[in-house]
Amino acid sequence: MGEKKDQRIPVMMSSEEVDAIDEWRRQHPDLPSRSEAIRRLVALGLKAKK
């Protein structure tokens, strides 16, 4: 995931959604930032859809 990140997409989330993202990211040894965690979760969701 080394491509240039040049698009900003503001997203509103509930505190429960943010808590779930934070819990997901804490399960990874590299502790991705929230932004990186969201990017990874979106990628997983897009792969699952195929």
N, C-alpha and C positions, 0 to 999 in steps of 0.2 A: 504494500500500500504506500509506495513512495511517490505516487503521482502528485502533481501540484494541486493544492487545495485553494481555489480562487473563487468559490461560490459560497455565499453566506445565506443560510436558510433559517430565519428565526422560527422557533417552534415553542408553543406554550404547552406545558405539561402539568399534570396534577402532582402533588407531593408524593402520592403513592407511586406514580410512574417513575419519578426521579429516584425514589427509594429503591424501586425494583432495578433500575439501571445501576445504581450505586452497589447494590448487592451483587449483581451480575459481574461488575468490573472487579469487585474485591475477590472474586473466585479465580482471577487470572493472575499468575505470578508477576507479569509485567505491569500490573495495575494501570490499565489504560486511562487516559483522561476521560471525562464524560463525553466530550466530543468524539474521541476515538471509539469509545464504547458504543455510542449511537451509530457511528459509521459501520462498525463491525456487525452490530445487530441488524442494521438495514441490509447489509450484504448477505447475512445468513437468511433473512426473510426472503430476499430476492432469489437466492439459490433454492430455497425450499419450495418456492412457488413453481419452479420449473419442474 
